[in-house]
Amino acid sequence: MRREVLAAGMTPLSIYYGPYTNSTTDLLNWKTFPYKQTDNTISFSNVLFTALGLPETRSDESTINMHQILRLLYIDQDTPTQNLFRLERFDLPLTRQTISEVLLGIYDDDLYNKRLALKLANKDYETKSREFDHLNRIFSLKTNSSSDLTSLQQEIEQTTFDLAGIDEKIIDLKSKVTVNVSKKSATELELIQSELTREKSAVSEISSSIQEYEVEILDSEQFINTINKRVVELTHSTLTRKVLGELPLTHCPHCLSKLDPVDKEHICILCKKPLNEEVEKANAKRLQQELEIRKGI
């Protein structure tokens, strides 16, 4: 891993999938990941969490990253914290509690999401309560009447009674009025019909667009499912190779002849070519990260 020392914050991190000796000369195969995750790129915290086997916390308000884990590790040291890292005021109690659970191996994503939901619900309740009190005061000042439920119910009943009387008067007046259709009325009707035709056409176009978007969404979901399947298959392939690599082969799988033993270590007993387990692991890890990036896109 390589990270430049800059005065600006949120510096990206570069990762090389391979031996250290090759990384000093192979400058083209370094991959750089940003500090924060975007719609098209995963952050270096996501990459490190995947490599370390740590669960990833997903939330719009408080997503745990590698920076916060290191802060929690350093804060319990004997050295004064002001000599180790700068003061930041956004380490919320819930964030530090979640980090500690991740490090202790007791993190529960469902519990964490419910804690966040409870926090947002309490915040929303406080906001709505203040709005209600404010509207209640305004209503009392503007109408000079009480805002309790009983008084409002009485006003609704009286207003409903008055509306019923007005409706009866309107029905009585309509029964006594003769409507004469003129050429002007016919013209207005034609305009309304023309406007209705245009609106129907607009509705048809919108419905067609919705159907196209639904097809695109279905295609994207199938693509994501395919990527997830490939990630699972890659993980199974890596585990299978690890298990089979510990099983000694004594006979050729093709002709069933007995194989001659090899004198040197890290030599394939079948093709007699050198084995490089670290390079294979690095390639598998790089392929898995590329699939995760494509899934995020």
C-alpha angles and dihedrals in degrees: 000000000000131000128174120234106235136161091234120082131240094042113185123242127230121213129194118202102214145044120327092238090060094044093066092060104026101075097161100064097058114116120208121209125191127239093245129043117247134189091267104029135046120226125247088249088063090051094048093045090052092049092048094044093240118149117252118235114215121198137131092225107039120014114175114235136180092261092062093047091054090048091054091048093050097043092072095053125109092240112092108264093228088067093054108043141000123264114266123182099198099079096114121197091245091052093052092045090052092048091052091050091050091052093045092050095240098105115139114193093199092052091047092052091048090051090052091046090052091049092050091045092053090048091049091048091053091049093048091046092054091047091050093051091048094049090045091056092046092049092051092049096045099044101030088223137111119267097209119125097249095054092046091050091052091050091049092052092049092047091048089052092050091049091052090055092049091050090054091052091050092051091049093050093048091053090057098045123088114210115216116201113217134182088262091056090051090052092053090050090053090052091051091050091050091050090048090053091052091049091050089052091051090049090051092052092049091049090051091051091049090053091050091051091049090054090050091049091050090049091049091049091052090049092051091048089052091051091048090050091051091050091052091046091050090051091049090047091053092049092046092050090049092051096044091045089066093053112090116227116221101169134041111258090217106047098011091232119148113264123232113240119247122235098210130062124244091031121129109246091213107043096017091227122137118266123222107192095175093055090049091050091048092050091049092049091048092050091049092051091049090053091050090051092050090049090053092051 
